[in-house]
Amino acid sequence: MKFADFICCDAIRAHLEAADKEGAIREMVTALVDAKRVDADEFESIVKAILKREELGSTGIGRGVAVPHTKHPSVDRLIGTVAVSPTGVDFASLDGESVHLFFLLISPPDRPGDHLRALENISRQLRDDAFCRFLKQAKTPEEVGQLLEEADNHQFGS
Amino acid sequence: MMSESAASRTVIVTNRAGLHARAAVLLAKAAGGFDARVLVSKGPQQVDATDVLQLMSLVAEQGDSLQLEASGPEARQAVDALEDLFLRKFDED
């Protein structure tokens, strides 16, 4: 699976303003609503579902990265967005460090395999330090989109 | 002299979501808590159990069989603890 298969380019954000977990999640889901990828009526329900999953344990996976996600019946295929927080968000991560890079995923309830394959793609690409660093330094959504495209075209690491 | 011990075990992924981000974080946290080096493999792919990114790159789905291999003074305890997480379905479902 490639980033292009699930990342909605017009919902990428390079400057998250929130400093806390809930605020950051709200900004990212808002971006998906603005990009017309999720229905505005489903906004609160999706945000609540993502926060509820976070309560079971943070999706802050270390290295300044988090992958908040949920299953939700309002989507018929896996969708996601990427956001960069220049100041960092306290996400109760594995390594205690604040999060600068987010991959938010929403998948249909009965497609756990797609979710895993998206995570595989994200984790494989992030193992390349240069890719991870460039993404965190990206200043515009276009720059983020370009980096994802380069990763899809195997221009980073393995 | 303290002898290096080793332990291994086969576990099955039983939670519906598979080894997704949160499950990988729980596994990595648990693996890091022991004086042992723990490897997880799925078929020919073998990764460090303390590395979340490597764990997620396994794409371990429900029903998949994984091999845990540990070495070091607390190898057995580490394998026991990790197996327990799989048996508890990472407290999901």
gemmi code that builds the backbone of each chain (N, CA, C; Angstrom):
import gemmi

chains = {
    "A": [
        ("MET", (0.834, -1.202, 0.000), (0.000, 0.000, 0.000), (0.873, 1.259, 0.000)),
        ("LYS", (0.455, 2.271, -0.743), (1.203, 3.527, -0.823), (0.456, 4.633, -0.079)),
        ("PHE", (1.179, 5.716, 0.227), (0.521, 6.866, 0.852), (-0.623, 7.360, -0.029)),
        ("ALA", (-0.390, 7.378, -1.337), (-1.408, 7.891, -2.260), (-2.711, 7.096, -2.186)),
        ("ASP", (-2.640, 5.864, -1.679), (-3.842, 5.034, -1.584), (-4.768, 5.443, -0.447)),
        ("PHE", (-4.253, 6.174, 0.528), (-5.135, 6.522, 1.662), (-4.991, 7.946, 2.194)),
        ("ILE", (-3.895, 8.635, 1.871), (-3.736, 10.006, 2.372), (-4.482, 10.983, 1.464)),
        ("CYS", (-5.356, 11.800, 2.078), (-6.095, 12.801, 1.324), (-5.238, 14.066, 1.274)),
        ("CYS", (-4.656, 14.335, 0.126), (-3.691, 15.438, -0.020), (-4.253, 16.789, 0.403)),
        ("ASP", (-5.548, 17.004, 0.084), (-6.114, 18.317, 0.414), (-6.467, 18.440, 1.896)),
        ("ALA", (-6.190, 17.401, 2.687), (-6.433, 17.487, 4.136), (-5.114, 17.512, 4.929)),
        ("ILE", (-3.995, 17.612, 4.231), (-2.692, 17.666, 4.921), (-2.536, 19.036, 5.589)),
        ("ARG", (-1.995, 19.030, 6.790), (-1.749, 20.289, 7.494), (-0.291, 20.347, 7.943)),
        ("ALA", (0.368, 21.482, 7.688), (1.787, 21.619, 8.051), (1.988, 22.421, 9.334)),
        ("HIS", (0.905, 23.039, 9.842), (1.044, 23.855, 11.052), (-0.099, 23.606, 12.028)),
        ("LEU", (-0.049, 22.500, 12.747), (-1.079, 22.283, 13.769), (-0.874, 23.323, 14.863)),
        ("GLU", (-1.990, 23.902, 15.314), (-1.869, 24.930, 16.352), (-2.018, 24.355, 17.748)),
        ("ALA", (-2.775, 23.275, 17.879), (-3.073, 22.715, 19.198), (-1.810, 22.212, 19.895)),
        ("ALA", (-1.804, 22.313, 21.217), (-0.676, 21.791, 21.994), (-1.088, 20.541, 22.754)),
        ("ASP", (-2.394, 20.192, 22.692), (-2.844, 18.996, 23.412), (-3.465, 17.990, 22.447)),
        ("LYS", (-3.612, 16.774, 22.968), (-4.059, 15.646, 22.157), (-5.417, 15.900, 21.496)),
        ("GLU", (-6.408, 16.293, 22.308), (-7.749, 16.452, 21.749), (-7.779, 17.551, 20.686)),
        ("GLY", (-7.089, 18.655, 20.964), (-7.063, 19.765, 20.009), (-6.449, 19.343, 18.690)),
        ("ALA", (-5.363, 18.584, 18.760), (-4.675, 18.145, 17.543), (-5.581, 17.231, 16.725)),
        ("ILE", (-6.270, 16.325, 17.410), (-7.174, 15.400, 16.710), (-8.325, 16.176, 16.060)),
        ("ARG", (-8.851, 17.159, 16.782), (-9.940, 17.978, 16.218), (-9.480, 18.722, 14.963)),
        ("GLU", (-8.266, 19.256, 15.006), (-7.763, 19.974, 13.823), (-7.643, 19.046, 12.615)),
        ("MET", (-7.154, 17.833, 12.856), (-6.967, 16.902, 11.735), (-8.303, 16.421, 11.165)),
        ("VAL", (-9.269, 16.128, 12.056), (-10.576, 15.678, 11.553), (-11.284, 16.838, 10.848)),
        ("THR", (-11.098, 18.063, 11.358), (-11.646, 19.246, 10.679), (-11.091, 19.351, 9.260)),
        ("ALA", (-9.796, 19.071, 9.138), (-9.167, 19.130, 7.813), (-9.824, 18.121, 6.863)),
        ("LEU", (-10.176, 16.949, 7.384), (-10.837, 15.935, 6.545), (-12.267, 16.355, 6.184)),
        ("VAL", (-12.926, 17.050, 7.122), (-14.276, 17.565, 6.830), (-14.179, 18.651, 5.755)),
        ("ASP", (-13.221, 19.580, 5.931), (-13.047, 20.671, 4.960), (-12.716, 20.136, 3.567)),
        ("ALA", (-12.011, 19.003, 3.545), (-11.645, 18.411, 2.253), (-12.773, 17.529, 1.709)),
        ("LYS", (-13.901, 17.521, 2.442), (-15.089, 16.743, 2.067), (-14.824, 15.238, 2.012)),
        ("ARG", (-13.898, 14.785, 2.846), (-13.618, 13.350, 2.919), (-14.459, 12.686, 3.992)),
        ("VAL", (-14.863, 13.458, 4.999), (-15.839, 12.937, 5.962), (-16.967, 13.957, 6.100)),
        ("ASP", (-18.152, 13.441, 6.393), (-19.351, 14.240, 6.529), (-19.276, 15.086, 7.807)),
        ("ALA", (-19.595, 16.370, 7.691), (-19.535, 17.271, 8.847), (-20.413, 16.748, 10.000)),
        ("ASP", (-21.514, 16.075, 9.669), (-22.401, 15.533, 10.706), (-21.720, 14.452, 11.549)),
        ("GLU", (-20.683, 13.841, 10.987), (-20.001, 12.743, 11.684), (-18.809, 13.227, 12.496)),
        ("PHE", (-18.512, 14.548, 12.419), (-17.303, 15.088, 13.041), (-17.136, 14.689, 14.517)),
        ("GLU", (-18.153, 15.008, 15.330), (-18.024, 14.741, 16.774), (-17.889, 13.248, 17.056)),
        ("SER", (-18.644, 12.472, 16.312), (-18.625, 11.023, 16.520), (-17.233, 10.443, 16.209)),
        ("ILE", (-16.604, 10.947, 15.152), (-15.269, 10.463, 14.786), (-14.229, 10.904, 15.816)),
        ("VAL", (-14.296, 12.178, 16.200), (-13.340, 12.683, 17.203), (-13.459, 11.871, 18.494)),
        ("LYS", (-14.695, 11.620, 18.920), (-14.908, 10.856, 20.159), (-14.351, 9.450, 20.040)),
        ("ALA", (-14.570, 8.830, 18.885), (-14.088, 7.454, 18.685), (-12.560, 7.399, 18.739)),
        ("ILE", (-11.902, 8.385, 18.126), (-10.428, 8.413, 18.131), (-9.917, 8.625, 19.562)),
        ("LEU", (-10.557, 9.541, 20.290), (-10.128, 9.809, 21.673), (-10.348, 8.590, 22.562)),
        ("LYS", (-11.445, 7.880, 22.305), (-11.742, 6.697, 23.099), (-10.658, 5.637, 22.897)),
        ("ARG", (-10.194, 5.477, 21.657), (-9.125, 4.524, 21.375), (-7.827, 4.969, 22.047)),
        ("GLU", (-7.589, 6.265, 22.074), (-6.376, 6.765, 22.728), (-6.375, 6.449, 24.229)),
        ("GLU", (-7.585, 6.414, 24.807), (-7.673, 6.117, 26.240), (-7.167, 4.722, 26.568)),
        ("LEU", (-7.273, 3.810, 25.613), (-6.789, 2.441, 25.843), (-5.270, 2.385, 25.862)),
        ("GLY", (-4.640, 3.431, 25.386), (-3.185, 3.468, 25.307), (-2.817, 4.405, 24.177)),
        ("SER", (-1.807, 5.221, 24.385), (-1.444, 6.219, 23.383), (-0.975, 5.578, 22.083)),
        ("THR", (-1.306, 6.229, 20.963), (-0.757, 5.778, 19.674), (0.523, 6.550, 19.342)),
        ("GLY", (1.057, 7.243, 20.347), (2.369, 7.875, 20.166), (3.399, 6.758, 20.164)),
        ("ILE", (3.983, 6.502, 18.993), (4.830, 5.315, 18.854), (6.311, 5.621, 19.059)),
        ("GLY", (6.617, 6.834, 19.487), (8.012, 7.200, 19.683), (8.564, 7.918, 18.461)),
        ("ARG", (9.775, 8.457, 18.595), (10.442, 9.223, 17.526), (9.628, 10.434, 17.089)),
        ("GLY", (8.771, 10.938, 18.000), (7.993, 12.127, 17.660), (6.852, 11.870, 16.697)),
        ("VAL", (6.394, 10.620, 16.630), (5.340, 10.259, 15.683), (4.146, 9.647, 16.419)),
        ("ALA", (2.934, 9.966, 15.958), (1.727, 9.314, 16.489), (0.818, 8.926, 15.330)),
        ("VAL", (0.064, 7.847, 15.524), (-0.878, 7.387, 14.487), (-2.282, 7.213, 15.076)),
        ("PRO", (-2.913, 8.326, 15.488), (-4.270, 8.220, 16.029), (-5.196, 7.645, 14.953)),
        ("HIS", (-6.134, 6.795, 15.379), (-6.988, 6.165, 14.370), (-8.258, 5.610, 14.987)),
        ("THR", (-9.192, 5.296, 14.132), (-10.400, 4.616, 14.582), (-11.064, 3.906, 13.400)),
        ("LYS", (-11.930, 2.983, 13.741), (-12.832, 2.435, 12.738), (-14.068, 3.317, 12.808)),
        ("HIS", (-14.712, 3.550, 11.688), (-15.942, 4.335, 11.722), (-16.834, 3.962, 10.544)),
        ("PRO", (-18.119, 3.726, 10.834), (-19.018, 3.258, 9.770), (-19.291, 4.299, 8.691)),
        ("SER", (-18.913, 5.564, 8.925), (-19.233, 6.597, 7.933), (-18.269, 6.611, 6.748)),
        ("VAL", (-17.187, 5.849, 6.816), (-16.278, 5.806, 5.653), (-16.393, 4.437, 4.975)),
        ("ASP", (-16.294, 4.443, 3.646), (-16.416, 3.159, 2.949), (-15.062, 2.632, 2.494)),
        ("ARG", (-14.011, 3.451, 2.701), (-12.656, 2.937, 2.472), (-11.715, 3.661, 3.422)),
        ("LEU", (-10.515, 3.102, 3.579), (-9.537, 3.697, 4.481), (-9.144, 5.091, 3.989)),
        ("ILE", (-9.253, 6.093, 4.888), (-8.772, 7.431, 4.536), (-7.880, 7.942, 5.651)),
        ("GLY", (-7.010, 8.877, 5.314), (-6.123, 9.409, 6.331), (-5.563, 10.742, 5.944)),
        ("THR", (-4.920, 11.375, 6.917), (-4.241, 12.619, 6.631), (-2.944, 12.695, 7.436)),
        ("VAL", (-2.100, 13.635, 7.042), (-0.823, 13.834, 7.722), (-0.808, 15.252, 8.260)),
        ("ALA", (-0.290, 15.416, 9.471), (-0.168, 16.761, 10.013), (1.169, 16.911, 10.730)),
        ("VAL", (1.706, 18.122, 10.634), (2.976, 18.439, 11.288), (2.697, 19.495, 12.349)),
        ("SER", (3.265, 19.304, 13.525), (3.164, 20.300, 14.582), (4.558, 20.835, 14.874)),
        ("PRO", (4.852, 22.069, 14.425), (6.192, 22.619, 14.641), (6.531, 22.731, 16.136)),
        ("THR", (5.516, 23.009, 16.985), (5.807, 23.179, 18.412), (5.755, 21.869, 19.188)),
        ("GLY", (5.058, 20.881, 18.661), (4.968, 19.596, 19.355), (3.723, 19.495, 20.218)),
        ("VAL", (3.192, 18.289, 20.335), (1.968, 18.032, 21.098), (2.270, 16.971, 22.149)),
        ("ASP", (1.795, 17.213, 23.373), (1.964, 16.201, 24.427), (0.980, 15.065, 24.164)),
        ("PHE", (1.484, 13.900, 23.817), (0.614, 12.809, 23.383), (0.769, 11.569, 24.250)),
        ("ALA", (1.452, 11.709, 25.392), (1.704, 10.568, 26.280), (2.345, 9.407, 25.525)),
        ("SER", (3.376, 9.739, 24.759), (4.027, 8.739, 23.903), (4.839, 7.725, 24.676)),
        ("LEU", (5.130, 6.636, 23.971), (5.958, 5.554, 24.495), (7.261, 6.071, 25.103)),
        ("ASP", (7.931, 6.981, 24.391), (9.227, 7.463, 24.872), (9.121, 8.791, 25.615)),
        ("GLY", (7.884, 9.256, 25.873), (7.693, 10.475, 26.639), (7.951, 11.764, 25.862)),
        ("GLU", (8.371, 11.657, 24.612), (8.662, 12.860, 23.839), (7.405, 13.406, 23.185)),
        ("SER", (7.399, 14.721, 22.937), (6.224, 15.306, 22.304), (6.196, 14.901, 20.828)),
        ("VAL", (4.984, 14.967, 20.271), (4.780, 14.480, 18.901), (4.775, 15.646, 17.910)),
        ("HIS", (5.536, 15.494, 16.846), (5.615, 16.508, 15.794), (5.001, 16.047, 14.481)),
        ("LEU", (4.759, 14.748, 14.377), (4.288, 14.219, 13.100), (3.131, 13.239, 13.343)),
        ("PHE", (2.000, 13.502, 12.674), (0.794, 12.679, 12.877), (0.329, 12.044, 11.575)),
        ("PHE", (-0.067, 10.787, 11.688), (-0.762, 10.121, 10.594), (-2.095, 9.688, 11.191)),
        ("LEU", (-3.182, 10.329, 10.787), (-4.496, 9.993, 11.335), (-5.247, 9.121, 10.325)),
        ("LEU", (-5.757, 8.004, 10.809), (-6.403, 7.035, 9.920), (-7.836, 6.731, 10.361)),
        ("ILE", (-8.746, 6.656, 9.401), (-10.134, 6.232, 9.683), (-10.453, 5.103, 8.712)),
        ("SER", (-10.839, 3.957, 9.274), (-11.113, 2.831, 8.374), (-12.513, 2.266, 8.586)),
        ("PRO", (-13.060, 1.641, 7.561), (-14.367, 0.997, 7.701), (-14.256, -0.121, 8.743)),
        ("PRO", (-15.330, -0.402, 9.493), (-15.246, -1.358, 10.613), (-14.723, -2.739, 10.238)),
        ("ASP", (-14.996, -3.208, 9.059), (-14.600, -4.591, 8.787), (-13.412, -4.761, 7.856)),
        ("ARG", (-12.483, -3.781, 7.910), (-11.301, -3.891, 7.076), (-10.016, -3.741, 7.890)),
        ("PRO", (-9.811, -4.579, 8.947), (-8.606, -4.414, 9.754), (-7.318, -4.625, 8.952)),
        ("GLY", (-7.392, -5.403, 7.893), (-6.203, -5.676, 7.074), (-5.670, -4.419, 6.394)),
        ("ASP", (-6.588, -3.590, 5.871), (-6.157, -2.351, 5.214), (-5.446, -1.437, 6.199)),
        ("HIS", (-6.005, -1.380, 7.409), (-5.397, -0.541, 8.434), (-3.963, -0.997, 8.716)),
        ("LEU", (-3.776, -2.316, 8.840), (-2.425, -2.854, 9.105), (-1.477, -2.562, 7.951)),
        ("ARG", (-1.985, -2.651, 6.730), (-1.106, -2.393, 5.582), (-0.736, -0.913, 5.481)),
        ("ALA", (-1.651, -0.046, 5.903), (-1.315, 1.382, 5.937), (-0.240, 1.621, 7.002)),
        ("LEU", (-0.391, 0.985, 8.165), (0.616, 1.118, 9.226), (1.965, 0.573, 8.782)),
        ("GLU", (1.912, -0.515, 8.017), (3.165, -1.098, 7.519), (3.876, -0.090, 6.632)),
        ("ASN", (3.107, 0.554, 5.755), (3.705, 1.544, 4.859), (4.296, 2.697, 5.663)),
        ("ILE", (3.513, 3.219, 6.615), (3.980, 4.343, 7.429), (5.250, 3.955, 8.192)),
        ("SER", (5.209, 2.788, 8.845), (6.351, 2.404, 9.687), (7.589, 2.106, 8.850)),
        ("ARG", (7.381, 1.494, 7.688), (8.529, 1.189, 6.822), (9.189, 2.490, 6.350)),
        ("GLN", (8.376, 3.451, 5.932), (8.951, 4.707, 5.440), (9.604, 5.500, 6.563)),
        ("LEU", (8.990, 5.452, 7.751), (9.529, 6.257, 8.855), (10.848, 5.714, 9.391)),
        ("ARG", (11.147, 4.463, 9.067), (12.435, 3.921, 9.507), (13.577, 4.612, 8.785)),
        ("ASP", (13.253, 5.342, 7.722), (14.266, 6.148, 7.064), (14.337, 7.507, 7.782)),
        ("ASP", (15.464, 7.739, 8.457), (15.595, 8.946, 9.279), (15.434, 10.235, 8.474)),
        ("ALA", (15.954, 10.232, 7.258), (15.881, 11.447, 6.435), (14.420, 11.789, 6.122)),
        ("PHE", (13.645, 10.786, 5.743), (12.229, 10.996, 5.423), (11.494, 11.579, 6.630)),
        ("CYS", (11.733, 10.965, 7.793), (11.099, 11.388, 9.039), (11.480, 12.842, 9.369)),
        ("ARG", (12.750, 13.162, 9.228), (13.237, 14.505, 9.548), (12.675, 15.531, 8.558)),
        ("PHE", (12.707, 15.208, 7.271), (12.190, 16.144, 6.261), (10.712, 16.431, 6.495)),
        ("LEU", (9.944, 15.379, 6.826), (8.511, 15.589, 7.060), (8.285, 16.552, 8.227)),
        ("LYS", (9.036, 16.336, 9.319), (8.853, 17.196, 10.500), (9.241, 18.644, 10.203)),
        ("GLN", (10.127, 18.831, 9.205), (10.586, 20.188, 8.878), (9.754, 20.833, 7.775)),
        ("ALA", (8.827, 20.082, 7.200), (8.041, 20.607, 6.075), (7.249, 21.831, 6.524)),
        ("LYS", (7.206, 22.849, 5.652), (6.570, 24.120, 6.018), (5.186, 24.300, 5.397)),
        ("THR", (4.890, 23.538, 4.365), (3.592, 23.681, 3.695), (3.003, 22.297, 3.399)),
        ("PRO", (1.672, 22.246, 3.251), (1.047, 20.965, 2.892), (1.614, 20.417, 1.582)),
        ("GLU", (1.965, 21.321, 0.661), (2.512, 20.886, -0.626), (3.839, 20.148, -0.422)),
        ("GLU", (4.676, 20.691, 0.482), (5.962, 20.036, 0.764), (5.752, 18.647, 1.344)),
        ("VAL", (4.782, 18.533, 2.272), (4.474, 17.228, 2.863), (4.023, 16.266, 1.770)),
        ("GLY", (3.100, 16.754, 0.913), (2.581, 15.924, -0.167), (3.688, 15.442, -1.096)),
        ("GLN", (4.628, 16.337, -1.370), (5.738, 15.987, -2.254), (6.620, 14.909, -1.628)),
        ("LEU", (6.867, 15.028, -0.316), (7.683, 14.024, 0.381), (6.996, 12.655, 0.354)),
        ("LEU", (5.664, 12.662, 0.534), (4.921, 11.394, 0.506), (5.017, 10.769, -0.886)),
        ("GLU", (4.930, 11.626, -1.891), (5.003, 11.143, -3.264), (6.394, 10.549, -3.549)),
        ("GLU", (7.426, 11.240, -3.054), (8.788, 10.725, -3.243), (8.959, 9.383, -2.537)),
        ("ALA", (8.358, 9.259, -1.348), (8.447, 7.985, -0.624), (7.731, 6.885, -1.408)),
        ("ASP", (6.562, 7.226, -1.971), (5.821, 6.258, -2.784), (6.645, 5.798, -3.988)),
        ("ASN", (7.475, 6.697, -4.478), (8.300, 6.365, -5.649), (9.663, 5.796, -5.266)),
        ("HIS", (9.745, 5.328, -4.012), (10.971, 4.658, -3.512), (12.196, 5.568, -3.552)),
        ("GLN", (11.985, 6.835, -3.249), (13.160, 7.705, -3.260), (13.794, 7.848, -1.879)),
        ("PHE", (13.229, 7.112, -0.903), (13.850, 7.061, 0.419), (14.164, 5.625, 0.774)),
        ("GLY", (15.267, 5.463, 1.497), (15.634, 4.198, 2.131), (15.261, 2.935, 1.386)),
        ("SER", (14.863, 1.921, 2.173), (14.597, 0.601, 1.597), (13.191, 0.525, 1.065)),
    ],
    "B": [
        ("MET", (29.326, -18.023, 37.633), (29.025, -17.190, 36.470), (27.573, -17.389, 36.042)),
        ("MET", (26.918, -16.281, 35.746), (25.523, -16.343, 35.310), (25.442, -16.856, 33.871)),
        ("SER", (24.640, -17.865, 33.681), (24.571, -18.405, 32.323), (23.543, -17.648, 31.484)),
        ("GLU", (23.832, -17.456, 30.227), (22.898, -16.843, 29.285), (21.766, -17.835, 29.052)),
        ("SER", (20.540, -17.420, 29.271), (19.485, -18.364, 28.977), (18.763, -17.934, 27.713)),
        ("ALA", (18.022, -18.854, 27.164), (17.270, -18.550, 25.948), (15.889, -19.159, 26.075)),
        ("ALA", (14.919, -18.548, 25.434), (13.562, -19.073, 25.447), (12.890, -18.725, 24.130)),
        ("SER", (12.016, -19.611, 23.688), (11.272, -19.273, 22.479), (9.861, -19.815, 22.605)),
        ("ARG", (8.953, -19.234, 21.857), (7.559, -19.657, 21.928), (6.815, -19.203, 20.675)),
        ("THR", (5.841, -19.996, 20.285), (5.001, -19.599, 19.153), (3.715, -19.007, 19.706)),
        ("VAL", (3.338, -17.849, 19.197), (2.082, -17.224, 19.630), (1.221, -16.965, 18.399)),
        ("ILE", (-0.077, -16.907, 18.641), (-1.017, -16.624, 17.548), (-1.650, -15.259, 17.802)),
        ("VAL", (-1.758, -14.475, 16.759), (-2.439, -13.182, 16.864), (-3.937, -13.465, 16.905)),
        ("THR", (-4.576, -13.188, 18.045), (-6.001, -13.524, 18.151), (-6.913, -12.303, 18.174)),
        ("ASN", (-6.358, -11.120, 18.479), (-7.242, -9.938, 18.482), (-7.590, -9.576, 17.045)),
        ("ARG", (-8.800, -9.024, 16.872), (-9.299, -8.765, 15.514), (-8.426, -7.799, 14.731)),
        ("ALA", (-7.922, -6.776, 15.400), (-7.195, -5.723, 14.678), (-5.790, -6.137, 14.286)),
        ("GLY", (-5.279, -7.219, 14.876), (-3.902, -7.617, 14.580), (-2.896, -6.734, 15.325)),
        ("LEU", (-1.644, -6.828, 14.896), (-0.580, -6.089, 15.591), (-0.515, -4.652, 15.062)),
        ("HIS", (-1.532, -3.876, 15.431), (-1.607, -2.486, 14.986), (-0.787, -1.616, 15.928)),
        ("ALA", (-0.910, -0.305, 15.759), (-0.024, 0.602, 16.489), (-0.042, 0.396, 18.004)),
        ("ARG", (-1.239, 0.373, 18.587), (-1.292, 0.321, 20.042), (-0.795, -1.020, 20.570)),
        ("ALA", (-1.155, -2.071, 19.878), (-0.684, -3.389, 20.292), (0.845, -3.454, 20.187)),
        ("ALA", (1.387, -2.857, 19.128), (2.841, -2.854, 18.953), (3.522, -2.056, 20.063)),
        ("VAL", (2.874, -0.959, 20.464), (3.428, -0.143, 21.557), (3.440, -0.955, 22.855)),
        ("LEU", (2.337, -1.652, 23.131), (2.264, -2.468, 24.354), (3.336, -3.554, 24.348)),
        ("LEU", (3.506, -4.169, 23.202), (4.480, -5.242, 23.064), (5.902, -4.698, 23.267)),
        ("ALA", (6.184, -3.570, 22.619), (7.524, -2.980, 22.707), (7.838, -2.556, 24.141)),
        ("LYS", (6.828, -1.979, 24.801), (7.004, -1.559, 26.199), (7.331, -2.764, 27.065)),
        ("ALA", (6.551, -3.829, 26.890), (6.752, -5.039, 27.689), (8.132, -5.631, 27.418)),
        ("ALA", (8.508, -5.690, 26.139), (9.793, -6.297, 25.770), (10.966, -5.509, 26.345)),
        ("GLY", (10.782, -4.191, 26.445), (11.865, -3.341, 26.947), (12.055, -3.440, 28.447)),
        ("GLY", (11.096, -4.086, 29.137), (11.156, -4.147, 30.593), (11.969, -5.307, 31.152)),
        ("PHE", (12.587, -6.072, 30.283), (13.339, -7.243, 30.756), (14.796, -7.189, 30.319)),
        ("ASP", (15.631, -7.829, 31.112), (17.035, -7.925, 30.754), (17.180, -9.094, 29.768)),
        ("ALA", (16.727, -8.837, 28.564), (16.766, -9.871, 27.529), (16.629, -9.212, 26.170)),
        ("ARG", (17.199, -9.837, 25.158), (16.994, -9.348, 23.796), (15.899, -10.225, 23.201)),
        ("VAL", (14.826, -9.610, 22.740), (13.698, -10.381, 22.232), (13.468, -10.079, 20.754)),
        ("LEU", (13.347, -11.139, 19.987), (13.069, -10.996, 18.559), (11.707, -11.610, 18.259)),
        ("VAL", (10.998, -10.990, 17.322), (9.703, -11.514, 16.896), (9.808, -11.808, 15.412)),
        ("SER", (9.376, -13.001, 15.016), (9.404, -13.233, 13.579), (8.086, -13.753, 13.044)),
        ("LYS", (7.826, -13.344, 11.801), (6.663, -13.844, 11.064), (7.244, -14.389, 9.764)),
        ("GLY", (7.225, -15.688, 9.619), (7.884, -16.299, 8.459), (9.362, -15.921, 8.462)),
        ("PRO", (9.878, -15.468, 7.339), (11.300, -15.152, 7.246), (11.656, -13.773, 7.821)),
        ("GLN", (10.628, -12.994, 8.175), (10.871, -11.633, 8.629), (11.071, -11.609, 10.136)),
        ("GLN", (12.233, -11.125, 10.590), (12.499, -11.102, 12.024), (12.832, -9.688, 12.477)),
        ("VAL", (12.179, -9.245, 13.555), (12.400, -7.871, 14.013), (12.635, -7.815, 15.516)),
        ("ASP", (13.165, -6.670, 15.955), (13.422, -6.404, 17.365), (12.091, -6.079, 18.058)),
        ("ALA", (11.779, -6.821, 19.119), (10.483, -6.652, 19.796), (10.345, -5.310, 20.503)),
        ("THR", (11.435, -4.579, 20.700), (11.323, -3.293, 21.387), (11.133, -2.141, 20.408)),
        ("ASP", (11.104, -2.430, 19.111), (11.002, -1.368, 18.112), (9.612, -1.356, 17.466)),
        ("VAL", (8.825, -0.349, 17.830), (7.436, -0.275, 17.365), (7.334, -0.250, 15.837)),
        ("LEU", (8.210, 0.547, 15.220), (8.137, 0.649, 13.754), (8.416, -0.696, 13.094)),
        ("GLN", (9.389, -1.409, 13.640), (9.701, -2.727, 13.069), (8.541, -3.703, 13.288)),
        ("LEU", (7.936, -3.648, 14.487), (6.814, -4.551, 14.780), (5.656, -4.305, 13.818)),
        ("MET", (5.360, -3.019, 13.559), (4.227, -2.708, 12.681), (4.515, -3.130, 11.248)),
        ("SER", (5.793, -3.175, 10.897), (6.114, -3.552, 9.518), (5.938, -5.064, 9.273)),
        ("LEU", (5.637, -5.819, 10.332), (5.370, -7.260, 10.154), (4.004, -7.529, 9.497)),
        ("VAL", (3.081, -6.571, 9.622), (1.692, -6.754, 9.178), (1.142, -8.085, 9.719)),
        ("ALA", (1.202, -8.240, 11.039), (0.699, -9.460, 11.674), (-0.809, -9.344, 11.863)),
        ("GLU", (-1.549, -10.135, 11.104), (-3.011, -10.069, 11.145), (-3.597, -11.154, 12.041)),
        ("GLN", (-4.870, -11.015, 12.356), (-5.556, -12.020, 13.162), (-5.365, -13.393, 12.515)),
        ("GLY", (-4.960, -14.363, 13.328), (-4.749, -15.716, 12.820), (-3.298, -16.020, 12.467)),
        ("ASP", (-2.480, -14.982, 12.314), (-1.072, -15.207, 11.986), (-0.327, -15.814, 13.178)),
        ("SER", (0.662, -16.622, 12.852), (1.486, -17.234, 13.890), (2.849, -16.525, 13.927)),
        ("LEU", (3.274, -16.154, 15.122), (4.548, -15.452, 15.281), (5.455, -16.249, 16.209)),
        ("GLN", (6.738, -16.120, 15.982), (7.701, -16.804, 16.827), (8.410, -15.770, 17.711)),
        ("LEU", (8.412, -16.024, 19.030), (9.155, -15.149, 19.948), (10.439, -15.853, 20.328)),
        ("GLU", (11.545, -15.146, 20.233), (12.821, -15.727, 20.651), (13.540, -14.733, 21.529)),
        ("ALA", (13.918, -15.193, 22.720), (14.590, -14.277, 23.642), (15.897, -14.882, 24.123)),
        ("SER", (16.850, -14.006, 24.405), (18.092, -14.473, 25.009), (18.521, -13.453, 26.051)),
        ("GLY", (19.184, -13.933, 27.086), (19.584, -13.054, 28.176), (19.063, -13.580, 29.492)),
        ("PRO", (19.513, -12.969, 30.612), (19.148, -13.472, 31.940), (17.642, -13.601, 32.171)),
        ("GLU", (16.841, -12.684, 31.595), (15.385, -12.746, 31.842), (14.614, -13.209, 30.600)),
        ("ALA", (15.241, -14.036, 29.801), (14.624, -14.496, 28.548), (13.262, -15.142, 28.783)),
        ("ARG", (13.201, -16.032, 29.751), (11.945, -16.748, 29.991), (10.833, -15.800, 30.459)),
        ("GLN", (11.181, -14.922, 31.395), (10.175, -13.973, 31.886), (9.657, -13.092, 30.745)),
        ("ALA", (10.572, -12.685, 29.869), (10.188, -11.813, 28.751), (9.204, -12.538, 27.832)),
        ("VAL", (9.521, -13.760, 27.497), (8.650, -14.531, 26.600), (7.287, -14.782, 27.264)),
        ("ASP", (7.296, -15.079, 28.562), (6.038, -15.275, 29.295), (5.167, -14.019, 29.224)),
        ("ALA", (5.793, -12.875, 29.475), (5.038, -11.613, 29.517), (4.469, -11.269, 28.140)),
        ("LEU", (5.267, -11.495, 27.110), (4.803, -11.172, 25.750), (3.694, -12.118, 25.309)),
        ("GLU", (3.855, -13.389, 25.655), (2.809, -14.352, 25.306), (1.491, -13.968, 25.971)),
        ("ASP", (1.609, -13.507, 27.224), (0.417, -13.104, 27.970), (-0.351, -11.998, 27.243)),
        ("LEU", (0.385, -11.048, 26.660), (-0.278, -9.965, 25.923), (-1.083, -10.512, 24.740)),
        ("PHE", (-0.500, -11.470, 24.040), (-1.225, -12.070, 22.907), (-2.454, -12.827, 23.407)),
        ("LEU", (-2.286, -13.579, 24.526), (-3.411, -14.346, 25.065), (-4.539, -13.432, 25.534)),
        ("ARG", (-4.147, -12.253, 26.069), (-5.163, -11.295, 26.533), (-5.709, -10.454, 25.385)),
        ("LYS", (-5.286, -10.749, 24.167), (-5.698, -9.976, 22.981), (-5.398, -8.500, 23.174)),
        ("PHE", (-4.289, -8.195, 23.831), (-3.895, -6.804, 24.089), (-5.027, -6.024, 24.759)),
        ("ASP", (-5.840, -6.755, 25.528), (-6.993, -6.159, 26.214), (-7.974, -5.483, 25.259)),
        ("GLU", (-8.087, -6.021, 24.065), (-9.064, -5.486, 23.106), (-10.187, -6.508, 22.901)),
        ("ASP", (-11.003, -6.276, 21.906), (-12.103, -7.149, 21.465), (-13.193, -7.363, 22.518)),
    ],
}
model = gemmi.Model(1)
for chain_id, residues in chains.items():
    chain = gemmi.Chain(chain_id)
    for i, (resn, *xyz) in enumerate(residues, 1):
        res = gemmi.Residue()
        res.name, res.seqid = resn, gemmi.SeqId(i, " ")
        for name, pos in zip(("N", "CA", "C"), xyz):
            atom = gemmi.Atom()
            atom.name, atom.element = name, gemmi.Element(name[0])
            atom.pos, atom.b_iso = gemmi.Position(*pos), 0.0
            res.add_atom(atom)
        chain.add_residue(res)
    model.add_chain(chain)
structure = gemmi.Structure()
structure.add_model(model)
structure.setup_entities()
